[in-house]
Amino acid sequence: MCKMRSSAFFPVAALSGALTLTAADAGLSPGVQAQDTSAATIIAVQIRKQGFTCRKVKSALRVPGVTRPDLPIWHLRCKNAAYRVQLVPNMAAKVERLD
């Protein structure tokens, strides 16, 4: 019997749900998302684990219009680069460099 290791991707699934709940608790409409420094830090850690460079996190903003509750998309701004990050539960994040 083969055991699959999914613990490495657990933080992404937890982050996705936690950030959705945070936005709902803050009373924000789906099209308007607040900047969240803790989200920026968590997303930066995730992309660093995947081999991307993110020096000094500046911000993370959810992309309005394309973000779905089950597949959040963020614009992550770092000192050295900007990324579009799609958090996929139980999988590696999909990362695209914007600069």
ZIPE-V107506 format. One record per run of one state. SS is the DSSP state (~ for helix, > for strand, _ for the rest). FROM is the first residue (numbers start at 1). TO is the last residue. If there is no record, write none. Layout:
# ZIPE-V107506
ss=SS from=FROM to=TO
ss=SS from=FROM to=TO
This chain:
# ZIPE-V107506
ss=_ from=1 to=6
ss=~ from=7 to=25
ss=_ from=26 to=36
ss=~ from=37 to=49
ss=_ from=50 to=56
ss=> from=57 to=62
ss=_ from=63 to=67
ss=> from=68 to=68
ss=_ from=69 to=70
ss=> from=71 to=71
ss=_ from=72 to=72
ss=> from=73 to=78
ss=_ from=79 to=81
ss=> from=82 to=86
ss=_ from=87 to=93
ss=> from=94 to=97
ss=_ from=98 to=99
